[in-house]
Amino acid sequence: MRLIFISIIICIFIFCPLMADEYKKVDLYITLVVFNLDATQDKIVDWVEAEKGYFTVRSPASLVVRFPAVETEAFKTLMESLQEEVKDIRQDTTDLRESILSVRSGIKSREEVLNRELKLINQADVEGTLDIENEVTALLEEIEELKGRLLKMENDLKYTYAEISFSFKRSALPSNVPSSFDWINTMGLYKMMGRGESK
């Protein structure tokens, strides 16, 4: 009895939490201040693809990537190691266990009804056959929709979603760069532009 009790305790405090973590969906929202946008995005995409991930959006404003969930902490470390300013890293975690089990149950129950309907189709008259065919069609559509939802949730568990937003560092304007136009040199154009930037 004592060994059984110890086994139960081990399951509750060690193995069960690990199983629960398998149903955790992770989303990252990151804001970076960058000087060289293309170089920074290239580094991120190269890392993601090396880890068998992929990107879904790449624009001057943002980059959206998916990568294996087991590499989430490594990705956060990558963000911190970039020669850029990390303004914010937010991690959202969602437990999909209940949703996944519910969808799996829905698929199973509909497949059971579908099998019963298919067994009845040979015993029905013409009118009854049409009714069964309509029911079968509706069940197949529901099953495919549920399987699509399940596939998406399983993908969300397997791959972390990361959305990186970018803003830009402004390089300092030169204080004195001679121009081929004398009138620009006499006006101090760069100083005027500098004052405009500071407003």
N, C-alpha and C positions, 0 to 999 in steps of 0.2 A: 504493500500500500504506500509506503513511504516513497519508493521509487516512482510510482505512478504520480503521486502528488508533486514530486520534484520535476517530473517531465512536463506536467501541466504548467507549472510556474515558468519553466524555461520557454515553453511555447508562448505564453502570454507576454513575457517581458523581452523576449529576444526575437523569436521567429514571426510572431504575429505583426509587430510593428514593421518588420521588413516586408511582409506581404502587403500591408496597407500602403507602404511607400510605392508599390508597383502601380497604384492607381492615382498617383499624384501627377497632375499636369502643371508644367512650369512655364510661365511667361516672363520674359525680361523686357524692361523698358529702360533704355539708356540714352542719355544726352551727352554728346561730345562736342567740345569746342575745338575745331581743327584749323590748321594753317594750310595743309595740302590735302584737299578732299579726296582726290583720286588715289593718291598713295595710301591714305588711311583705309579707304574702302577696299583697295586691292589686298592689303594685309589681312583684313577681316575675311574677305571672300576666299583667299588662298587657304587660310586656317580652316574655315568651315568646310571647304571642299576636300581638304586633306583628311578631315575627320568623317568623310562620307556624308556630309550635309549638302545643303543647297541654298540659294537665295531666291526669293520670289519677287522682291521689289528692289530696284537700285535707281536712285534719283539723287539730285543735289541736296534734297531736303532730308532723305531718309534711306535706310537700308534695312530690309527685312530678311532674316535668315532663319533656317531650321537646321538643327544639328542634333546628334544623339544626346539624349537626356543625361546620360552618364558623364558627359563632358561639360555640364553646366558650370561647375566651379572653375574648370580650366578656362572656359570662355570668359568668365568674369575676371580671372587673372590676366588674360590677354588684354582685356579692356584697360586694366590698370597699368599694363606694361607699355601701352602705346605712348608715343611721345606727344600726347595731346592732353587737354584738360578734360577730365571726366566730371561733368557737373552733377550727374545723378545716375544711380543704378537702382531700379525698383524691381523687386521680384514678387510676382503674384503666383500663389500655389492654389490649385483647385483639386478637390478630391472627386474623381470621376467614378469611384467604385459603385455607388448606388445607381448612377445613370447607366453604366455598362451592364450591370447585372440585370437591370430592368429591361434593357433592350434585348439582351440575350434571352431572357425569359419570354419576351414578346415574340421573338423569332421562333423559339421552340414551340410555343403554344399554337402559333399560326401554321407551322409546318405539320403539327399533329392534326389540325382541322383539315388542312389541305390533303393529307393522306387519306383521311376518312372520306372526303368528298370524291376523291379520285376512285376509291373503291366502290362508291355508289353509282358512278356515272354509267356503268354497264347495265345496271338494274333499273334505270329510270326510263320513262317514256320520252317522247320527243320534247314535250314541254318541260318535263323535269330535267332533261339533259341540258336544255338551254339555261335553266335556272342554275344548275350546277356549274356550267361553263362560266357564267357571269360571276358566280361566287369564287371559282378558281382564279379567274382573272384578277378580281379584287384582292384576293389573298396573295397572289404572286406580286402584285404591285406593292402591297404593304410589306411583304418580306424583303423585297429589293430595297425599299426605302429605309427599313430598319437596318439592313446590312450595310447600307451606305453610311448611316449614322454611326454604326459600330466601327466601321473601318476608319472613319474620321477620328473618333475618340481614341482608338488604338494608336493611330498615327500621332495624335497629340501627346500620348503617353510616351511614345518612343522618341519623339523629336521635340526638343525645347524650341519654343518660339521666341525670337529675339528681335525687337524693333529698336533700331538705333537712329536717333534724330541728330542732325548736325547743325551747328551754327559756326560762324567763321571768325577767326582771329584777323584783325585788320593790321596789316603791316604799316609801320610808321612812314609817313611821307618824308621824302628827302628835304632837308632844310635849305639846301642850295645846290641845284643842278643847273649849270649853265645851259642856256638855250641859244639856238642859232638866230633867234629873234631878239634883238636888243631891247625892244619895248617890254618883252616879258621879263627880262632880267631886271629892268629898272622898277617894275611894279611889285616884285616880290610875290609872284603868283603862288608859289608853294606855301608861303606863310599864310596867304589868304585862304587857300584850300584847307590848311590845317586848322584855322580858326573855324571854318565851316564844319569840319568833321567833329570838332569838340562841342558844337552846340547841340 
